[in-house]
Amino acid sequence: MLSKWNRILLAFAAALLIAPAALAQAQKPKTDDDKDEQYVTTKMFQTRVFEIKNRDPSMLTGVLIPLGSGFKGAMVTSNQEFKTISVRDFPENIAVIEEAIRRLDTPVASRPSVEFRVHLLVASNDEAGASHYPAELSDTVKQLQSSLGYKNFNLMGSQVVRSKEGRGDIYNKGVADFRLPSDSPASKNPIFYNYTLRSVSLDNAGAQPRVQVEEFYMEMKVPLIIGSNNLNYESVGFKNPVSLREGEKVVVGTTTIADKSVVVVLSATTMK
């Protein structure tokens, strides 16, 4: 039979064997699943859908994402068709995002519309020709006759295009009944043209507000005979920035085709 002291020693040894296993179990690192369980189940993610009334939901989403918690499962997504933003996150993050939407989803100030009149003139020295153009271009043509040295100016086409202030392109194209001087197969084919006005803005800093066009791009496709009666279309044109006062007529640019020149005249009117 074990003595009293022997029983105490055996019990102490057993305790020493059990303690490390218990300690290891207590110090076992938590896995990612354990962490997700803590954050999502214990803290409780919530979901809210916000209706966006004034702004672009996708644009707002880029501002709102940094306001989220960033934890796995949190999200901020937009829907263009329904104009909504859906948020899944902690309640405190959702509250911050809700306040941001309230402050940012405000009506957009209306931007003035701008109406452009684009005149395409053909300048030449044809002896048999006579000038035909709108009366409103009389002063402009007189200046062009002096600066370019052409006698006759004829209207090839006029268009009205409309835009609003802001980035974006205004595009137009057409077909011109433009006869080349040579009696060749090329002269019997039309000329195609297109132009683009890029990024329209209004400058109200001075006494007279100005309409700014970041870039006016003009291209004309001209028929040419190259080699053995091979008809090819070659591109000619120009690209310039434009600044003009309301009602002012500005020569945007010119391009030469054979013994003629095409001159583009632009004017602009703003409308609230």
Secondary structure as GFF3:
##gff-version 3
##sequence-region A 1 272
A	DSSP	alpha_helix	4	26	.	.	.	ID=ss1
A	DSSP	alpha_helix	32	36	.	.	.	ID=ss2
A	DSSP	pi_helix	37	42	.	.	.	ID=ss3
A	DSSP	beta_strand	46	51	.	.	.	ID=ss4
A	DSSP	alpha_helix	57	64	.	.	.	ID=ss5
A	DSSP	three_ten_helix	65	67	.	.	.	ID=ss6
A	DSSP	beta_strand	75	79	.	.	.	ID=ss7
A	DSSP	beta_strand	84	89	.	.	.	ID=ss8
A	DSSP	alpha_helix	91	104	.	.	.	ID=ss9
A	DSSP	beta_strand	113	124	.	.	.	ID=ss10
A	DSSP	three_ten_helix	135	137	.	.	.	ID=ss11
A	DSSP	alpha_helix	138	148	.	.	.	ID=ss12
A	DSSP	beta_strand	152	164	.	.	.	ID=ss13
A	DSSP	beta_strand	166	176	.	.	.	ID=ss14
A	DSSP	three_ten_helix	185	188	.	.	.	ID=ss15
A	DSSP	beta_strand	191	203	.	.	.	ID=ss16
A	DSSP	beta_strand	210	226	.	.	.	ID=ss17
A	DSSP	beta_strand	230	245	.	.	.	ID=ss18
A	DSSP	beta_strand	250	257	.	.	.	ID=ss19
A	DSSP	beta_strand	260	271	.	.	.	ID=ss20
###
